[in-house]
């Protein structure tokens, strides 16, 4: 893999957890409700981030492979 998928996913989930919990706290929700919503949001953010990073990584890897193959065809090597 081109990127560290798990590290990026966990970082995104942590940011979303605290962001959602602060928004809930500012809205006047109870701490339990804030925690539940932030936890659900963090799990969803982790899944979305991992899927996005994997997609970007796959696109970049296929682009690099196509570039190498095009260069190899131009030089006449097999």
C-alpha positions as CSV (number, residue, x, y, z in Angstrom):
1,X,0.0,0.0,0.0
2,X,1.1,3.5,-0.7
3,X,-0.4,5.0,2.4
4,X,-0.7,3.9,6.0
5,X,-4.4,3.3,5.9
6,X,-5.0,2.4,9.5
7,X,-3.0,5.4,10.9
8,X,-4.9,7.9,8.7
9,X,-8.2,6.3,9.5
10,X,-7.6,6.4,13.3
11,X,-6.5,10.0,13.1
12,X,-9.6,11.0,11.2
13,X,-11.8,9.1,13.6
14,X,-10.2,10.9,16.6
15,X,-10.7,14.3,15.0
16,X,-14.4,13.5,14.3
17,X,-14.9,12.1,17.8
18,X,-13.8,15.3,19.5
19,X,-15.5,17.5,16.9
20,X,-18.9,15.8,17.3
21,X,-18.6,15.7,21.1
22,X,-17.8,19.4,21.2
23,X,-20.7,20.2,19.0
24,X,-23.0,18.1,21.2
25,X,-21.7,19.7,24.3
26,X,-22.2,23.2,22.9
27,X,-25.8,22.2,22.0
28,X,-26.5,21.3,25.6
29,X,-26.8,17.6,25.2
30,X,-26.1,15.2,28.1
31,X,-22.6,13.8,28.3
32,X,-23.9,10.3,27.6
33,X,-25.7,11.4,24.4
34,X,-22.6,13.3,23.3
35,X,-20.5,10.2,23.9
36,X,-22.8,7.9,22.0
37,X,-23.1,10.2,19.0
38,X,-19.4,11.0,18.9
39,X,-18.6,7.3,19.1
40,X,-21.0,6.4,16.2
41,X,-19.6,9.4,14.2
42,X,-16.0,8.2,14.9
43,X,-16.7,4.7,13.7
44,X,-18.4,6.0,10.5
45,X,-15.6,8.5,9.9
46,X,-13.0,5.7,10.3
47,X,-14.8,3.5,7.8
48,X,-15.2,6.4,5.3
49,X,-11.6,7.4,5.7
50,X,-10.2,3.9,5.3
51,X,-12.3,3.4,2.1
52,X,-11.3,6.8,0.7
53,X,-7.6,6.2,1.4
54,X,-7.7,2.7,-0.1
55,X,-9.4,4.1,-3.2
56,X,-6.9,6.9,-3.6
57,X,-4.0,4.4,-3.1
58,X,-5.4,2.1,-5.7
59,X,-5.8,4.9,-8.2
60,X,-2.2,6.1,-7.6
61,X,-0.7,2.6,-7.8
62,X,-2.5,1.8,-11.1
63,X,-1.4,5.2,-12.5
64,X,2.2,4.5,-11.5
65,X,2.1,1.0,-13.1
66,X,0.6,2.5,-16.3
67,X,3.3,5.2,-16.4
68,X,6.1,2.6,-16.0
69,X,4.6,0.4,-18.7
70,X,4.3,3.4,-21.1
71,X,7.9,4.3,-20.5
72,X,9.0,0.7,-21.0
73,X,7.1,0.6,-24.3
74,X,8.7,3.9,-25.5
75,X,12.2,2.6,-24.9
76,X,11.4,-0.6,-26.8
77,X,12.1,-3.0,-23.9
78,X,9.8,-5.9,-23.2
